[in-house]
């Protein structure tokens, strides 16, 4: 990442204007062209520097719900269970950790009742228990990138 990439990430993580040409407005604020902004964001995504670029919806405020879930899955069965978990459209992402609870994923549903239904379905399909870790409080942690 160069200094402009860092400036783009710092600027866009705070939000992007909702209008007919949001990338043009963002690019102008950064002093660059829209094509350059889009090319840089695309390069950061394709290179893996950014893993996602898009809106973050607050499911609670929209009437839905989300939770962090964890499972303990034997290494030899991890890929099978990951495929089962990832087949659920309510699963936002799934990742492996080096811990007794080695599979972690986020479930987002249109209603609070939907969480229990997805957890039950995954437990039945996989044969493993899920630890449900719902949000108690919400904190926002911003990321600011500085040139060193």
N, C-alpha and C positions, 0 to 999 in steps of 0.2 A: 504494500500500500504506500502510495506517495502522499504528500501533504494534501492534495486535492481530494483524494479518496477519503482520507480521514475527515476532511471538512464536509464532504457529501454525507458520510455516515452520521456524523454528529448532527448535521442539519436535518436530515430526513427522519431520524428516529424520533424527533419531537413532533412529527406530524407533517402532513402534506395537505395543501389546500384542496378542498372539494370544489371543483369548478370544471369547465369544459376542457381546459388544457393544464392539468395539474403539474405535469413534468416541465412544461414550458415556464410556468410561474416559478417553480422550484429552481430551474436552471438559471433563470434571470437573476434570482436572489443570490445565487452562487457566482454570478458573473461569467457563466459559460453558456453554451448552446444546448438546446434540448437533446440533440443527437449525441453530444458528448456525454451528457448526464446519463442517458439511457445506455450508451455503450459501456460506461464505467460500471454502472450497477450490474449490467449483464455480465461483465468480466468478473466482478467480485463474486457473483453467484456461481458462475461456471467454474471458477477457480477454487470454490469452497471457502473463501474468506467470509462470505455471507452465506448462511444456510437457508434464509428465507427473507423475502421482501414482500410485504403486503400488510393489510390492515389487521389490527388485533381487536377483536370484538370482546366486549365484556358480557359474557353469556348470562350472568346473573341479571344484569340490567335489561336484557332482552327476554327475560322470562325463562331462560334455560339454566343449565348448571354445568359445572365441570369439576373434576376431581383428579388428583394424582393417585395412581394405583401402582402397587408393587407386588411382585410374585417371586417365589423361590423356585427356580426351574433347574433341574439337573442339566449340566453342560451338554450331555448327549441328546437331550430333548429340546434344547433351546430353539433351534431353527424351526422345528415343527410348531412349537407353541407361539413363537414370534409370528409365523405366517397366520395362525388362527387369530391372534390378537389384531394383527394389522388388517385382516379381512373385514373387521368391523369399521364402518364409515365413521363411527363416533370416536375412534381412536385418532388423536391428532398426531402423535409421534410416539415412538417406542425406542428405548435405548437400553443397552446392557451396562451394568455396573459390576465392579469387583466388590461384592458384598453378599451376605447370606440372601438378601432380597436382591437378586441380580437382574431382574427385568422390571423396568419402570416405564410407565406410559400415562398419558393424559387422556381422559375420557370427557367429551363434551356432548351434551344432549340438549334437546329442545325443551325439556322439562326436568325438574329435579327428580321426578320418579324414574326417569329414563336411566339414570346412573345405576340404580340397583338392578334394573333389567339387563343392562350390558354386562355388569359384573357377574350376575348369575349365569348368563349365557356363556361367557368366557370360561368361568369355572367349570361348567358342565362340559364344554367342548374340550378343554385342556386336561381336566382332572386335577388341577392345582388350585389352591386357595389364593384369593386376592386380598391384600391388605389395602383398604380404602383410606386414603389420606386427604380428606376434604380440607379446603382452605378455611382457616379460622379468621385470619386477618389478612389484609392485602397491603403490600408495600410495593412501591415502584423503585427499581434500581436502574438508574440511567448509566449508559456506557459512553464515555467521552474518550476519544483517541487523541493522543498528543504525539507530536513529532519529537523523538529523542535524539 
